C-alpha cells in the first residue's frame, strides 16, 4: 500500500477542498469518498429505488463503476455525473445510502483497492477509523457549527436556515449509525479550521505530514 493521508470530519468542515488541494500539492491521488456514496444514491434515484433498501443498495454499490478524476470529476458507469451528484435530492439520498452497512462495506473495498495502487489523500467520515486504520497520517478536521453552515450555504447558494437543519440532521445520522459512525480515531490529530484560510489549513496539515512520514520522501 502507498502513503495514505486520511482526513475525517463532519459536513461543512472543508474536507473536500483541503483534501483536493493537498493531493495536488503532494502529487497524490485524491479520493472523495462522499462522491462515491452520492453516485450510488444518484443511480438509486434514477431507478426509483428506496435508498434505505439495503439489498438493492448493496447491489448498486457493488455493480457501480465509479471513477474519480484528477480534476475532481466523477463518472458513474461511464457517464460524467460531477454536477448531478451535487443536487439537493441526491445529497439527502446519499446520507441514507451511507447508513446502509452493506453499502459501506462494498465501497470500502473499492476505496482500499485505490489506496493499494498509489499514494492517496482520502476524506470522509470513517477513513482513519475504518477504511485505512493504518493510515500514515490521520486528521480530524472540524469547525464551529455556525462556520460550517456559512461555508456550505456559500458553496451551494442555499438558504442558511435550511442548510443549518440539513447539517444538524446529517451530523446526527453520521454519529448515530451503527456501521462506521463519524468518530475521531484515537491517533488522529484534531484540527479546528474555524477562522483559518484554506492555505493555513493546508500548511498546518503539511507540517504534520512532514513530521509523521520519515521514509525519505520529499514533500513540496
Buried (B, 14 or more C-beta within 10 A) or exposed (E): BEBBBBBBBBBBBBBBBBBBBBBBBBEBBBBBBBBBBBBBBBBBBEEEBEBEBBEBBBBBBBEBEBEBEEEBEBBBEEEEBBEBBBBEEBBBBBBBBBBBEBBBBBBBEBBBEBBEEBBBBBBBBBBBBBBBEEBBBBBBBBBBBEBBBBBBBEBBEEEEEEBBEBBEEBBEBBEEBEBBBBBBBEEBBEBBBEEBEEEEBBEBBBEBBEEBBEEEEEEE
